[in-house]
């Protein structure tokens, strides 16, 4: 798991990935996974090997905000029911647009933009990527 040694299960797949430019024989894949999980403060991946039949299992868990207590670093702020509705829609579809949220809740785009601005200021929400093609990240539990 320290890396530095490439031991592919399928030489054919490795060659295919190398030909399209998304693979290398550096032996850095597993260490990269562990470092990303640590940086995101997710539970460490669990690596298991079984024999008879031979198989390798890599379990990579993600925290979800609706059931994670570990992510809560500050006392939960009071949210209005309307703000909770916005976060619930975003949790179900992180790529949802302001217009789509407004349509589902029956309010104006400006009202949703204002709610989102407040959620961002309070540290509950962040936009990742561009306005078109990006997505929302919920940063703090809200339920």
C-alpha positions as CSV (number, residue, x, y, z in Angstrom):
1,X,0.0,0.0,0.0
2,X,3.0,2.3,0.2
3,X,3.3,2.3,-3.6
4,X,6.3,2.4,-5.8
5,X,5.5,-1.0,-7.3
6,X,3.1,-1.6,-10.1
7,X,1.4,-5.0,-10.0
8,X,-1.6,-4.8,-12.4
9,X,-4.2,-7.5,-12.3
10,X,-4.7,-7.2,-16.1
11,X,-1.8,-6.3,-18.3
12,X,-4.3,-5.8,-21.2
13,X,-6.2,-3.1,-19.3
14,X,-3.0,-1.5,-18.2
15,X,-1.8,-1.2,-21.8
16,X,-5.1,0.1,-22.9
17,X,-5.1,2.9,-20.2
18,X,-1.5,3.7,-21.1
19,X,-2.4,4.1,-24.8
20,X,-5.1,6.6,-24.0
21,X,-2.9,8.5,-21.6
22,X,-4.6,7.8,-18.3
23,X,-2.4,5.2,-16.8
24,X,1.2,4.7,-15.8
25,X,3.4,2.1,-14.2
26,X,4.3,4.3,-11.2
27,X,2.6,2.2,-8.6
28,X,1.0,5.3,-7.1
29,X,-2.7,4.5,-7.4
30,X,-3.4,3.1,-4.0
31,X,-1.3,5.7,-2.1
32,X,-3.1,8.4,-4.1
33,X,-6.5,7.0,-3.0
34,X,-5.4,7.0,0.6
35,X,-4.1,10.6,0.5
36,X,-7.3,11.9,-1.1
37,X,-9.5,10.1,1.5
38,X,-7.3,11.6,4.3
39,X,-7.5,15.1,2.8
40,X,-11.3,14.9,2.6
41,X,-11.5,13.5,6.2
42,X,-13.3,10.5,5.0
43,X,-12.9,7.1,6.7
44,X,-9.7,5.4,5.5
45,X,-10.2,2.9,2.7
46,X,-10.2,-0.8,3.8
47,X,-8.0,-3.1,1.7
48,X,-8.8,-6.8,1.9
49,X,-7.4,-9.9,0.1
50,X,-9.3,-13.2,0.0
51,X,-8.1,-16.5,-1.3
52,X,-10.1,-19.3,-2.8
53,X,-11.3,-17.7,-5.0
54,X,-8.7,-15.0,-5.1
55,X,-10.0,-11.5,-5.0
56,X,-9.1,-8.1,-3.7
57,X,-11.7,-5.8,-2.1
58,X,-11.2,-2.1,-1.6
59,X,-14.0,-0.5,0.4
60,X,-14.0,3.3,0.1
61,X,-16.7,4.9,2.3
62,X,-17.8,8.5,1.9
63,X,-19.4,10.6,4.6
64,X,-22.9,11.7,3.8
65,X,-24.0,14.9,5.5
66,X,-27.4,13.5,6.6
67,X,-25.8,10.8,8.8
68,X,-22.4,12.1,9.7
69,X,-21.7,13.4,13.2
70,X,-17.9,13.5,12.8
71,X,-18.1,16.4,10.3
72,X,-19.9,18.7,12.6
73,X,-17.2,21.0,14.0
74,X,-19.4,23.8,15.4
75,X,-22.8,23.8,17.1
76,X,-25.5,23.5,14.5
77,X,-27.0,26.9,13.6
78,X,-30.7,27.3,13.4
79,X,-31.9,27.1,9.8
80,X,-35.3,28.2,8.5
81,X,-37.5,25.5,7.0
82,X,-37.1,27.2,3.6
83,X,-33.3,27.0,3.9
84,X,-33.6,23.3,4.9
85,X,-35.8,22.7,1.8
86,X,-33.0,24.2,-0.4
87,X,-30.3,22.0,1.2
88,X,-32.5,18.9,0.8
89,X,-33.0,19.5,-2.9
90,X,-29.2,20.1,-3.3
91,X,-28.4,17.0,-1.3
92,X,-30.6,15.0,-3.7
93,X,-29.1,16.6,-6.8
94,X,-25.8,18.6,-6.3
95,X,-25.9,19.8,-9.9
96,X,-29.3,21.5,-9.5
97,X,-29.6,25.0,-10.7
98,X,-31.1,28.0,-8.9
99,X,-33.9,28.1,-11.5
100,X,-34.7,24.4,-10.9
101,X,-34.8,25.0,-7.1
102,X,-37.0,28.0,-7.5
103,X,-39.4,26.0,-9.7
104,X,-39.7,23.1,-7.3
105,X,-40.3,25.4,-4.3
106,X,-42.6,27.9,-6.2
107,X,-40.5,31.0,-5.4
108,X,-38.5,33.4,-7.5
109,X,-34.9,32.9,-8.6
110,X,-33.9,35.9,-6.6
111,X,-35.3,34.4,-3.4
112,X,-33.4,31.2,-3.9
113,X,-30.2,33.2,-4.8
114,X,-30.6,35.1,-1.5
115,X,-31.1,31.9,0.5
116,X,-28.1,30.3,-1.1
117,X,-26.0,33.4,-0.4
118,X,-26.9,33.2,3.3
119,X,-26.2,29.4,3.4
120,X,-22.7,30.1,1.9
121,X,-22.0,32.9,4.4
122,X,-22.9,30.6,7.3
123,X,-20.6,27.8,5.9
124,X,-23.3,25.3,5.0
125,X,-22.8,25.4,1.2
126,X,-20.1,25.9,-1.4
127,X,-20.1,26.0,-5.2
128,X,-17.5,23.8,-6.9
129,X,-16.7,24.3,-10.5
130,X,-18.2,26.8,-12.9
131,X,-21.7,28.2,-12.8
132,X,-22.6,25.9,-15.8
133,X,-21.4,22.4,-15.2
134,X,-20.4,22.8,-11.6
135,X,-22.1,21.5,-8.5
136,X,-23.0,22.3,-4.9
137,X,-21.2,20.9,-1.9
138,X,-22.9,20.8,1.5
139,X,-20.2,21.5,4.1
140,X,-22.1,21.1,7.3
141,X,-24.8,18.8,8.6
142,X,-28.1,20.6,8.7
143,X,-30.8,18.2,9.9
